[in-house]
Amino acid sequence: MMVSYWETARTGFLAFVGTGLLVLVPLVSLHYYRFGRVEPRRAFVLYGLLLYGLVALALIFLPFPAAQVCRGEQMLSTVPFQWWTDMNNNLAANGRSGITAMVTSQAFLQQLFNVALFVPLGVVLRKAYGKGAFAVVAIGLALSLAVEVVQYTGNLGYYPCPYRIADVDDLMSNTFGALLGWMVAPAALVVPRVPHPDDSTAPAGTVTVPRRLLGLVADLVLVIVIAKLFLHSDPRWAVCVLVVFRVVVPAVANGNTVGGVLLGYRIRAEDGSRANPLQLALRELLGVTGLVAYAAVVSPIIGIGRFDLVVVAWFVLGTFVVPVFRRDQRGWHEQVARTRDVFAARTSGYPDRHDDLHAHG
């Protein structure tokens, strides 16, 4: 019995892996549309619910029969606690008795499984979404009833007759499991509380990672074109051109890069004042320009193989992945350099001092 459950759960998990990859981009896009960033607790709970849902569905409905033959069996049980009667009859028929015999019987284990199946639902509804006991019981009952209806109708008519019994005992066990999950939810430390939308949203005027990526692409395309046309594709000179575009130009042009001008943002210091050349150089050394310089110049010289993957992963994680989850969308390189990207218009949500004020400050 347990081997069968394990194989079915494994099928559900594999389905989650595939589905999770498919919904990753839509989920990120939806979060950016709603909040201007990916709120990590919301994303964690959503993916957790996706995993739980697919595994639960697999355990409930799989395996599908290869061919469904209707033999006229009774596939609807409406007698409450029929499992208790069946368990006692089975124990008596096999000459068994006692607690050990009871808790190891198939009927008992089946009901225990039905309770455990809905415990995570109750935990998440209370811990992540703050639902009360009545709401959790109602949701658990509704979902369980939907499952029993689907089973009784042969997966909504796909099969000519049910291949699993629709059982009122399952309905009660599932609902109790949801309530039990609500009761033990405070002990579920790994489940975060989903924050209020106001606390999930990036501050007004935040320059998001996608916008900065587009600006970066514009800079890199220009560098590649110049390298191809004038520098014979020499990677060292291409790095020099990138330094000019990403450090020198912003230093003399009030934080503007080519891509930033196209996308309407520029680089400033944390307090909104003009970023100094040292800040710009440190930002790029720890960011994209440093990554390009390492890949194009340093790596071919030192030739340390697998360590290159670690370096690239570290740069990508700090520059592009971490900012996605932060409200201010800043990467490690920006935090160290004490810089931020702000919209060029003064209506942005960040302070944007005039250069003359900064010069006399």
QUISUL-V689547 format. One record per backbone hydrogen bond with DSSP energy under -0.5 kcal/mol. CO is the residue of the C=O (numbers start at 1). NH is the residue of the N-H. If there is no record, write none. Layout:
co;nh
CO;NH
CO;NH
This chain:
co;nh
1;5
2;6
3;7
4;8
5;9
6;10
7;11
8;12
9;13
10;14
11;15
12;16
13;17
14;18
15;19
16;20
17;21
18;22
19;23
20;24
21;25
22;26
23;27
24;28
25;29
26;30
27;31
28;32
29;33
30;34
31;35
31;36
31;37
32;36
35;202
37;39
38;40
39;43
40;44
41;45
42;46
43;47
44;48
45;49
46;50
47;51
48;52
49;53
50;54
51;55
52;56
53;57
54;58
55;59
56;60
57;61
58;62
67;69
68;70
69;71
73;75
75;166
76;78
77;168
78;80
79;82
81;84
81;85
82;86
83;87
84;88
85;89
86;90
87;91
88;92
89;93
90;94
91;96
92;95
98;102
99;103
100;104
102;105
105;109
106;110
107;111
108;112
109;113
110;114
111;115
112;116
113;117
114;118
115;118
115;119
116;119
116;120
118;122
119;123
120;124
121;125
122;126
123;127
124;128
124;129
125;131
126;130
128;194
132;136
133;137
134;138
135;139
136;140
137;141
138;142
139;143
140;144
141;145
142;146
143;147
144;148
145;149
146;150
147;151
148;152
149;153
150;155
150;156
151;154
153;157
154;158
154;159
155;158
165;167
166;77
167;171
168;172
169;173
170;174
171;175
172;176
173;177
174;178
175;179
176;180
177;181
178;182
179;183
180;184
181;185
184;187
185;188
187;189
188;191
190;192
192;194
196;199
196;200
197;201
203;206
205;343
206;208
208;212
209;213
210;214
211;215
212;216
213;217
214;218
215;219
216;220
217;221
218;222
219;223
220;224
221;225
222;226
223;227
224;228
225;229
226;230
226;231
227;231
227;233
231;234
233;235
234;238
235;239
236;240
237;241
238;242
239;243
240;244
241;245
242;246
243;247
243;248
244;249
247;251
248;252
249;253
250;255
253;256
255;267
257;261
258;262
259;263
260;264
260;265
264;344
266;342
268;340
269;272
272;353
273;269
276;280
277;281
278;282
279;283
280;284
281;285
282;286
284;290
287;291
288;292
289;293
290;294
291;295
292;296
293;297
293;298
294;299
297;301
298;301
298;302
299;303
304;307
305;308
306;309
306;310
307;311
308;312
309;313
310;314
311;315
312;316
313;317
314;318
315;319
316;320
316;321
317;322
318;332
320;324
321;324
321;325
322;325
322;326
323;326
324;38
326;329
331;335
332;336
333;337
334;338
334;339
338;270
340;268
341;207
342;266
345;348
354;358
355;359
356;360
357;361
358;361
